[in-house]
Amino acid sequence: MKTEGNRSLAEVLRDEMVMKDRIVGLLREEPKTIPELAEALGYPSHEVVLWVMALWRYGTVAEMKQGRNEEYFKYTLSASH
């Protein structure tokens, strides 16, 4: 678990493949926001957003429609996963 200090972008991106599997596993349980994923993973939100955006870019995850009173988008696995 890394919650202290700032890691370099290279360090964060190096963890992408490992974190992909962990994020997919969490989203199989239920849709989650970036802060919820960050808490479950034990990593800061600014790192988790990079991993989730990579998964979004490759079509692994999709954002759900946001309700008016919701502060954050929830992410779920795309239909093809």
N, C-alpha and C positions, 0 to 999 in steps of 0.2 A: 504494500500500500504506500502510495506517495502522496502526501498531502502538504509537506513542508517545502518551502523554497520554490524557486522557479526553475523548471527544467528547460533545456534548449529545445527548439522546435525539432531538431534532429532526433533527440531522445524521445519526444512525444510521438513522432511519426514512426520511429522504430518499433514502438509498441502496438502499432495499428493492427497487425494481423492477430496478435493475442487478444487484444481488446475486442476485435470484431466478434470472435466466438463468444466472449463473455456478454457483450451487448445483445447479440442475437438470442442467447439463452435467457436473458432477463426479459426481452420483448416477447418471447414465446409465452411467458407467464401472463403478461398483460401490457397494454400500452403504457409508456412512461414519458415524462418530461426529461429534459436535459438535467435539471437539478435532482430529480429522482434517480436517474441513472448514475450521476456523479456520487450521490450518497451511497447507493448500493455497491458501486465499484471502489469507493474510497479514494477517488481522484478528483481534482478540482474541475469545476464546470468548464473552464476555458480549454482544458485538455479534452474532455468528453465531447464538446461541440465539434472539435476537429475530427474525431473518430466517427461521430454520427453523420457529419456532413459527407465524409468519404463514403459511408454506407449508403447515404441518400443518393449521392452522385452515381453510384454503381447499381442503383435500383434495388438494394437489399431492404431498405426501410423507406417508409413514406410517412409524411405528417398527416395527422388526422385533422378534420375540420375543427376549428377552434370556436368554442362557445363565447358569447359576449362577455361573460364574467370570468373567463379563464385567462390567466396571466401568461401562460406558456403553452406552446404547441406540445401535443403528445405525439410520440412516434410509435409506430407499429411496424411489423414486418410487412413487406409488400406482398401482393397476392401470389407472386411467383416463388416465394420462400415459405 
